[in-house]
Amino acid sequence: MASASAAPALTRKDLADPLRLLDGLPFLDDGFRYRWLLAGAAAVRHTQAQQQSGARGDVPPQGWLTPSAVYALRNSPPMPARPLTPSRRAAITSRLTELEGLVPAWGPLLRLPVRYARLFPDRGAISASSRAWPQHVLLADAAFGTDAELREQLVHELAHQWLYLIQEMWRLETPDAPVVTLPSGTAGRSPDEALGAAHVAAALIRLYRATGDHDRVRTLTGYGAGCLDAARHLAPAGRLLADHIADRIAAHLPDPGSARAG
């Protein structure tokens, strides 16, 4: 994908309102200023590297958008990851191409520099991302069961990756926020993780609107609303994002007459 341009000069008003600066959210708004977010995140990482090393170093700001560089910068714990086979890497490439065909505006988001790897051991999960492993997506064997499953997991995890970039610049939850339980029954999640789950649901609603799967849209609408209900104790920026996600979920509801019976 295109390299990040110079980071914009941010005002206090910009920092208070990420939606205004970025013109929406990734996967939800076609005018989303992805280059601005990449430039800002790269600048933040560059500053962190300077602070850690006490020197400017040889890595230019845009170099911090590579998965290996940011993984080393974070001194992250080991990932439960194994290399993917060539056939599975090819399957990922094919599904990303299909996704861009379904929602052309997603093209730049799908080309975020990401290291894809096998999730192992999977411990029952189908895919995984973490703020501790920026720009790394782990996919379990089950994610490759069908083309449709792999498409969904790629959107799911890439939506997380883009929100993680936003979190590098804005705090989304209040300090010492209590953990919450997601509508799926998953306990011990932070409010910003509940917000991230709602963002994923909204992104997947767009995917299934594009494929015409109205049953899946209805399921995700209820799940996304439940995640937003759980996302309490958000910071002001997080609350802005939550309100916007709620609006975007509502905007992509299927017309009552278009849903299949059953």
C-alpha positions in Angstrom: 0.0 0.0 0.0 1.1 3.6 -0.3 3.5 4.8 2.3 2.2 7.1 5.0 2.5 10.8 4.2 3.8 13.3 6.7 1.9 13.4 10.0 -0.7 16.2 10.0 -0.2 19.1 12.4 -2.7 18.3 15.2 -4.6 20.9 17.1 -6.1 20.4 20.6 -9.5 20.2 18.9 -8.3 17.4 16.5 -7.0 15.4 19.4 -10.3 15.7 21.2 -12.2 14.4 18.2 -10.6 11.5 16.2 -13.7 11.3 14.0 -13.2 14.8 12.8 -9.5 14.3 12.1 -9.9 10.9 10.4 -13.3 11.6 8.8 -14.9 8.5 10.3 -13.7 5.0 11.1 -12.0 2.3 9.2 -14.3 -0.2 7.3 -17.3 1.9 8.2 -16.7 5.2 6.3 -15.5 5.3 2.7 -13.8 8.7 3.2 -11.7 7.5 6.2 -8.3 9.2 6.1 -6.2 6.1 6.5 -3.0 7.8 5.4 -3.4 10.3 8.3 -3.8 7.5 10.8 -0.7 5.7 9.4 1.4 8.8 9.5 0.3 9.6 13.1 0.9 6.1 14.3 4.3 6.0 12.6 5.3 9.3 14.3 4.2 8.0 17.7 6.2 4.9 17.3 9.2 6.8 16.1 9.0 9.0 19.2 8.8 5.9 21.4 11.8 4.5 19.8 13.8 7.7 20.4 12.8 7.7 24.0 13.8 4.1 24.5 17.1 4.3 22.8 18.0 7.9 23.7 19.0 8.5 20.1 17.3 9.2 16.8 18.3 5.9 15.3 18.4 4.8 11.6 14.7 3.9 11.2 12.7 6.6 9.4 9.2 7.2 10.8 7.5 5.2 8.0 9.7 2.3 8.8 7.7 1.8 12.0 4.8 0.6 9.9 6.5 -2.8 9.3 5.2 -5.6 11.5 8.7 -6.7 12.5 9.8 -3.2 13.5 6.9 -2.5 15.8 7.0 -6.0 17.3 10.6 -5.4 18.3 9.8 -1.9 19.5 7.1 -3.2 21.9 9.3 -5.9 23.3 6.2 -8.1 23.0 5.8 -11.5 24.5 6.1 -14.5 22.2 3.1 -15.2 20.0 1.4 -18.6 19.7 2.3 -18.6 16.1 3.7 -20.9 13.4 4.4 -20.1 9.7 1.6 -20.6 7.2 1.9 -23.0 4.3 2.2 -21.4 0.8 -1.2 -22.6 -0.1 -2.7 -20.9 2.9 -0.9 -17.7 2.2 -2.3 -17.9 -1.3 -5.8 -18.4 0.1 -5.4 -15.2 2.2 -4.3 -13.3 -0.9 -7.3 -14.6 -2.9 -9.8 -13.7 -0.1 -8.4 -10.2 0.3 -8.8 -9.7 -3.5 -12.4 -10.9 -3.2 -13.1 -8.5 -0.3 -11.9 -5.6 -2.3 -14.2 -6.6 -5.1 -17.2 -6.7 -2.7 -16.4 -3.4 -1.0 -13.9 -1.5 -3.2 -13.4 1.3 -0.6 -11.8 -1.2 1.7 -8.8 -1.7 -0.7 -6.3 0.4 1.2 -7.3 -1.0 4.5 -6.9 -4.6 3.3 -3.3 -3.7 2.2 -2.2 -2.8 5.7 1.3 -4.3 6.2 0.4 -7.4 8.2 2.2 -10.6 9.1 -0.2 -13.5 8.8 0.6 -16.6 10.7 -0.9 -19.9 12.0 -2.5 -19.7 15.5 -1.0 -22.6 17.4 -2.1 -23.8 19.8 -5.5 -22.3 19.1 -7.1 -23.3 22.4 -10.5 -23.2 20.7 -10.1 -19.8 19.0 -10.5 -19.4 15.2 -8.3 -16.3 14.9 -6.5 -13.8 17.1 -5.1 -10.3 17.3 -3.6 -8.4 20.2 -2.4 -4.8 20.9 0.7 -6.6 22.2 1.4 -7.8 18.6 0.6 -4.9 16.3 0.1 -5.8 12.7 0.1 -9.5 13.3 -2.9 -11.7 12.5 -3.0 -15.3 13.7 -5.4 -17.7 12.0 -6.3 -21.2 13.3 -6.8 -24.2 11.0 -10.6 -23.7 11.3 -10.3 -20.2 9.7 -9.5 -22.0 6.4 -12.5 -24.3 6.5 -14.4 -22.3 3.8 -13.7 -19.3 1.7 -16.6 -17.4 3.5 -15.1 -18.2 6.9 -11.7 -17.0 5.9 -13.2 -13.7 4.5 -15.0 -13.1 7.7 -11.9 -13.7 9.9 -9.8 -11.4 7.8 -12.3 -8.6 8.1 -12.6 -9.3 11.8 -8.9 -9.2 12.5 -8.0 -6.3 10.2 -10.8 -4.2 11.8 -9.0 -4.9 15.1 -5.6 -3.9 13.6 -6.9 -0.6 12.4 -8.6 0.2 15.7 -5.3 -0.6 17.5 -3.7 2.1 15.4 -6.3 4.6 16.6 -5.6 3.5 20.2 -1.9 4.4 19.7 -3.0 8.0 19.4 -6.2 8.2 21.5 -7.2 6.7 24.9 -10.6 5.0 24.4 -11.4 3.9 28.0 -11.1 5.6 31.4 -8.2 4.7 33.6 -8.9 1.7 35.9 -12.1 0.8 34.0 -13.6 -2.4 35.2 -13.7 -5.5 33.0 -17.0 -6.4 31.2 -18.6 -9.5 29.7 -19.4 -9.6 26.0 -22.8 -10.7 24.6 -21.1 -14.0 23.6 -20.5 -14.7 27.3 -16.7 -14.0 27.1 -15.8 -12.4 30.4 -12.8 -10.4 31.5 -12.7 -8.0 28.6 -11.9 -4.3 28.9 -14.4 -1.7 27.7 -12.2 -0.8 24.7 -12.3 -4.5 23.7 -16.1 -4.4 23.8 -15.9 -1.3 21.7 -13.6 -3.1 19.3 -16.0 -6.0 19.1 -18.8 -3.6 18.2 -16.6 -2.1 15.5 -15.9 -5.6 14.1 -19.7 -6.3 14.0 -20.3 -3.1 12.1 -17.6 -3.9 9.6 -19.0 -7.4 9.1 -22.5 -6.0 8.6 -21.1 -4.1 5.6 -19.6 -7.4 4.3 -22.8 -9.3 4.6 -24.9 -6.5 3.2 -22.6 -6.8 0.1 -23.0 -10.6 -0.1 -26.8 -10.4 0.6 -26.7 -12.5 3.7 -29.5 -10.7 5.6 -29.7 -13.4 8.4 -26.1 -12.7 9.3 -26.7 -9.0 9.2 -29.6 -9.3 11.7 -27.4 -11.5 14.0 -24.5 -9.1 13.9 -26.8 -6.1 14.5 -27.9 -7.6 17.8 -24.4 -8.6 18.8 -23.0 -5.2 18.0 -25.7 -3.4 20.0 -24.9 -5.7 22.9 -21.2 -4.9 22.7 -21.9 -1.2 22.8 -24.1 -1.7 25.9 -21.2 -3.4 27.5 -18.7 -0.7 26.5 -19.1 1.5 29.6 -16.4 3.6 31.2 -15.2 5.0 27.9 -13.0 8.1 27.7 -14.5 11.0 25.6 -12.8 9.8 22.4 -14.1 6.3 23.0 -17.7 7.6 23.6 -17.5 9.5 20.3 -16.4 6.3 18.5 -19.2 4.2 20.2 -21.9 6.7 19.1 -20.6 6.6 15.6 -20.5 2.9 15.5 -24.1 2.7 16.7 -25.1 5.1 13.9 -23.2 3.1 11.2 -24.8 -0.1 12.4 -28.2 1.5 12.1 -27.4 2.9 8.7 -26.7 -0.5 7.3 -29.7 -2.3 8.6 -31.5 -4.3 5.8 -34.8 -3.1 4.5 -37.6 -5.0 6.2 -38.9 -6.2 2.9 -35.5 -7.5 1.7 -34.9 -10.0 4.5 -35.6 -13.7 3.8 -38.4 -15.3 5.8 -37.4 -17.7 8.5 
